Amino acid sequence: MYLDDVAPENGRGVGSLPTRENRTTNAPKENARNYTLYNIPEEIVYTPESALKEGLHMVEAIKDRVLSIKQGNKVRQEVWARDLTTLQSQGSPKTLIAVCGATGAGKSSILNAILDDNIVPTSGMRACTAVVTEISYHKKKTIDADVSFLTEAEWRSELKLLVEDLVDEQGNIKSVKNLGNEAGVAWSKVHAVYPGIAPERLGNMTVDQILGADSRINRILGATRHVEAKDSKTFGKEIAKFIDSKDQRRGNDKKKGTDKNKPKAPEKEKEKPKTMGGSLIDLLKRKAEASAAAGKEGTATPDLELWPLIKNVKVRCNARALETGAVLCDLPGTADANAARNSIAKNYMKNCNCVWILAPITRAVDDRTARDLMGDAFKTQLLSEYLYYDSSTITFIATKTDDVSCEEIIRSLHLKDDPELEVIEAALDDIDARDKVAKSQKTDAETTIEELANALRDTRAHIREYKDHIEALENGEPFTPIVTGPNGAKNAKKKAKGKGKSKTSGKKRKSANDGRKSSKRRRTSDDGDADEDDLAAELAEDSDADFDDDDISEADSLDDFIVDDSEDDDFGDKSDKEDAQSDGSSNAGNSDAEHDEDMDEPQSEVTVEDLKEKLKESREALKAGTDLKKDESEKRKEAINIITTLKKERAKLQRQKNGFCSLRRSEFSIDVLREDFRTGLKGMDDAAAEERDPDSFNPEEDLRDYASINLPVFTASARDYVRLKRQVRGDGDPICFSNVKDTGIPALQEWCRALTVASRERSARIFLHSIKVFANSVRAYLRAGEGVTAEDRQVLRDLYETRLADPMGIYGDAEDDEEDDEEDDYDEFGYPIPGAFDARPKMNGTPQNPKVVGITAQLATAFGEVANDCVRGLKEKFRDGLEDKCQVGAANAAASAVEVSDNIAGSMHWATYRATLRRNGSHRIDINEELATPMSKGIASSWGKVFESDLFASFQNAANSAITVVLNEVQSKCPVGLQERAGMQAEVSMNEAKLAMDKITGVVHDALQDNQKDVSRSLIPHVQSSMFDGYARAMEERGTGSVKRQKAVFHTFVDDHKHEIFTGGADIVMGRLNAAADAVGIALTEKLFELAEKVEVSISVLWEGGEEDPAQIRVRRAVVDHINEIIDQASIWLEAERLHATALEEESPAA
C-alpha cells in the first residue's frame, strides 16, 4: 500500500490513497486485472492451487479499487485493512508430517526416495541422528538449508552431562573405545568440538574451563547458518563446512595431496564404501576408533567439528511430493542427551497434523506388529492428541521390502500352490532343465574336442615321420620308424615323455622335425608332392597357434581351427597330463621288455609309394579331423551362449519370484498391521470402560466402529526404487522389483500429496467464498445512500453508530484520572479509536454510567456473555469428564510406581542406569514416562471422548443469535423508506458474520487443541520435576556397592513420594485444562470484538451519506463495475469447485 498522498487531479480523490496501477490518479485502469476472465465454470481446470492463484489476483484487484475511493470512517478503514491483509496472506496450508521410527528403520532412505534426491542423511553417529530435520518445498531449483546451533546455555547443560558420562567417581576418564556406550558417545562429541583437549585433561577441567578453551565455539552458539546450493552434491559440500567430520575432510585432503603430513586413515576407514555423493548424509558423522586415537596425538590440534552443536536443520527443496504443502519432519529415532533437541522434537510431535511410523517389514511378519512398534506410552499419547481420527492421522510404513527370503515367505504364507508362483517356478524348472541340457552339450563337445585334439596330435606326428621316412629312403639313408612302426603308440609315448611338450599358449613348435635340422634339399621332380608337403607343414606348424573356442566365429581359415596340446585350458592340458601319467605308470617298469619285443618282431620292407599313400591318408584324416573339431567347437560355443542367456533369464525370473514373495508378504503385513491396530485401540477402550464402570462393562460390546478404522499402511523398498531410478551412481541392480510402481515409493509420494488434499480443498473453498463476501461488502458501501434521504440516514446514525454516549463526562466523574485516561481512547468526536480498548471492560457499562453506545458496543456486551458462558461450559465438561478419571489414574500409577521403577533398574546395565539418573530419568528409557503411563492410559479414552464432542456448537449458536437480534432491531427501527434496503443489507451482514464466525470457531478450536496437547504432555514433566530430589539423592552414592545403594535410594524415594507425585499430577492436569478454557475465552473475546466491528461496518452503509463529488461518483461507479466482475468470477470459481468436488466423490468408490 502506498502511503504518500498525491495531489488531486481535477479536484478528484482528495485525501485518498493512490492505486498501484496509476499513482497520479485515484481512478483505476480499465484493463488493470491480473486474473483470467471465464464465462462458465466448465472452462476452468480446477485445482486448489489454481483457485488460490487466481483468488490472490482478485484480492489484489479489489485492494487497488478500494484504495481509489474514500473509505469513510476509521473503523471501516481498519476493518477493511484487516480483511485485505488476511486475504492477501492466504496461502496453501501446511501439513506437518512427523516421521518416526527406531534406528535402522530406514527413515532417511525412504525420505530420500520420496524426495527423489539424496538430501536426508542415511547414516552417522547416534547423537547426530537426534537432530530434527524439517524438509519443506520451495519453487527455487536450489536446495537451501538453515542450520541452527545450540545456545550457550543449552550447550553448557549438555556439556555438563557429557563430562559426567566421561569421568568416573575417581576423576579418571572412562574407556572410550566403544563408541556405542555413554562414554564413547560423550567422547566423540566433546572431542569433536574441542579436539585440542586430551582425554586425561578433561577429568581436571570444569565446564566453564572447557567452554573457554576455544573462543570460536562461543561465536557459533546460538547462531543460524544459511546454505544454498544448486544440487544435492554441491549442497553436501557446502553444508559440510559446518557439520562435516574431520575424518572425511582428512580423506579428501589426502586424495588431493594437499597435506602429506596428515596421518593416514586407518585401513578400516579406507575400506568403507563411499557415501551417496552430495547428500546430506555427508553432514553426519562416520565416527570410528580413529577419533579416539586422534585425541592421543599429544600436540596435534585437528580442526574442530560442529555437528554436536546442531539443534535442528530446516531444508527447502523443489521436490514434487512436497509441492502441495506437505512438510516432512524427520524426528530422532532415539532419545538424546540434549534437552533443547528433545524439546524441538516434542514440539513437532505436538504441532504435526499426521504421524508416520516406520519399521522394517520383517518385524511385522514376525508378529512384532504395530502394538509393539508403537508402544503403549506412544499409542496413549496419540489417542490423547489426535482426537478426530481419520484416515490420514496415523500412517504405518513397512520398509525394506526388498529384504526377502523366498523359501521362508512361501512356507510361512503357504504360497506353494499359488498359480502365479507355480508359473514362475515352472519357468525356473524349465530353465534349469535347459541349462542342464546345454551344460551336457558343452561337456560332450569338450570331450569330443579333447579326443580330436589327441587324435590330431598323433596324426601330425605320423605325417612328420612319414615325410622323414620318405626323405631317408630317397636319399638311401637308414631310418627306424618310431611313431609309425609296429610299436608306434608306445614309442610315441616314450618320445612324448622324453621330449615333453610346450605348454605355453601362443607359441609354435620349433619345427616339423622336433628340433632337428630339416634337409635343405627340396624335391623338384614332383611339384604336387612339394605342395602337399608345404600344406602339411603349414597345418602342423599352425596347429600350435592360440585357439579360443569363444572366438571361433572370427576365424579366417582352416588353419585357425587346428588345435594342439595348449589350445584349450579346460581339456588340452588335462590330456597331456593324462598321457604323461599313463606313459610313466604303464611303461616305466617295462621298458626293457618292450625293447626286446620290438627287436624280435619281423620288419616288412616299406616302399616310398606305400609311405606316400599313407601320408596322403594322414593328411586327409588331419583335414577331416580339423573340420570335425571346428564343428564341435561351434557346438560348445552355442552351448556356452545358451548357458549365458539362461543365466540372465534365471536372474530375471528370480527377481520376479523375489518380487512376488515380497508383494505377497506386503499384502499379509498390511492386513496384520491394520487388524492389530484395531485390536490395540479396542483394548485401550475396553480398559478405560472397565475402569469407568466395572459392573456394566461388556467386553463383547464395541465402543466404536472398529471395522471402519483402516490404518493406512504402505510397504516400500527405497533401495530398489533408488536403483531403478539410478538415483545413486554405481549402486547396482534392483533385488526384487523390475518396475518402479512395485517398490511402493510412488504410492508414498502420492500419499504425501493426498494428505494435503482435504485442507487444500477446504482452504481454497473458504478463500473464494471470503473474496466474494468481502467484494459484496465493498459494493454495498459504494452503493450506500442511493435513494435514501439525509434525514433517514441520520436517524439510524444516531441510534446505532458507535460513539461515546457521554463524551463530555456528564455521567462520569470528571476528576477521576482513570476516567480521563480512558477518554483518551476516543477521538475528538466521541468515537472509539479502533483497537484502543478491550471489548469486555470497556463495553460493559452500567445504566448509571454508560460509556459507549452503538452496534459494536451492543454486540460486544452480548459477546462477552457468550464468551463467559463458553468458558464455563468448557470447565464443566472437563470436570465432569476427566476429574474422576485423573484421580483413578493417579491411584493406579501410584500403585504400580515401585514395581515399574524396580523393573527398569533391574533391566539396565549399571552404567546406563547411572546415565539415566544423571539425566533426571530421561535417557534411552524415560523412567518418568514409564511411571506416568498407567495414569495416561487411564484417562486417554475419556480424554478423547471429551474433546471429540462439539465443544463450540452452543457458543456459535449464541453468537449468531446475538447478531440476529441486533440486525432485526436495526431493521425494525428503520424509517419506512429504508425498510426494504435494511432487510437486504441485514442479510449481507449476516452472511459476513457467519463466515467470520466459522473462522473464529476454527481459531478457538485450534487454540484449544494446542492447549490440550500441552496439557496431555504436562504429566511427564511434572513427574520428572517431582523426582528431581530422588535422582539427585541416588547420584550422591559413590564407591564400592554404590550401584546397589543407588537403586535402593531411588526405590525408597519412589515408594515414599508416589502418592503425592501422581495426586499432584492429577491437579496439574485439571488446573491446566481450566487454564486452557481461559485461553479460549481470551481468544474469543478478541475475535468477537473484531466481529462486532465487522457487523457495524457492514450495516453502516444504511446511514453513511452518498458521495456528492462528481469525480468521486464516477470513480465509485467504475469501481462497482470492477467489483461486480470480481464477484461474478468468484461465483464461477466456486461453481467450478463444486463440480470438481462432485467429480472426486464419483471417482472415490471406484478408487
Secondary structure, DSSP 8 states (H G I E B T S, - for coil): ---S----BTTBSTT----SS-TT-SS--TT---S---SSGGG----HHHHHHHHHHHHHHHHHHHTTS---SHHHHHHHHHHHHHHHT-----EEEEEEE-TTS-HHHHHHHHHTSS-S--S--TTGGGSEEEEEE-SSSSEEEEEEE--HHHHHHHHHHHHHHHB-TTS-B---S-TTSHHHHHHHHHHHH-TTS-HHHHTT--HHHHHTT-HHHHHHTT-EEEEEESSHHHHHHHHHHHH--HHHHHHHHHHHTS-TTS----HHHHTS----TTSGGGGS----HHHHHHTTSTT-------GGGEEEEEEEE--GGGTTSEEEEE--SS--S-HHHHHHHHHHHHH-SEEEEEEEHHHHHTT--HHHHH-HHHHHHHHHH--S--TTTEEEEEE-TT---HHHHHHHHT-TT-HHHHHHHHHHHHHHHHHHHHHHHHHHHHHHHHHHHHHHHHHHHHHHHHHHHHHHHHTT-----SSSSTTHHHHHHHHHHHH-----TT---S-TTTTS---S----S-HHHHHHHHHHHHHHHHTTS---GGGGGG--SGGGG---TTS-TTTHHHHHHHHHHHHHHHHTTTHHHHHHHHHHS------HHHHHHHHHHHHHHHHHHHHHHHHHHHHHHHHHHHHHHHHHHHHHHHHHHHHHHHHHHHHHHHHHHHHHHHHHHHHHHHHHHHHH-TTT--TTS-SS-GGG----EEE--HHHHHHHTT-STT----SS-SSGGGGSHHHHHHHHHHTTHHHHHHHHHHHHHHHHHHHHHHHHHHTTTTT--HHHHHHHHHHHS-EES-TT-SSS-TT-HHHHHHHTTB-TTS-B-TTSS-HHHHH--BTTB--EESHHHHHHHHHHHHHHHHHHHHHHHHIIIIIHHHHHHHHHHHHHHHHHHHHHHHHS-HHHHHHHHHTTTBSSSBHHHHHHHHHHHHHHHHHHHHHHS-TTHHHHHHHHHHHHHHHHHHHHTS-GGGHHHHHHHHHHHHHHHHHHHHHHHHHHHHHHHHHHHHHHTSHHHHHHHHTHHHHHHHHT--STTHHHHHHHHHHHHHHHHHHHHHHHHHHHHHHHHHHHHHHHHHHHHHHHHHHHHHHHHHHGGGTS-----HHHHHHHHHHHHHHHHHHHHHHHHHHHHHHHHHHHHHHTTT-
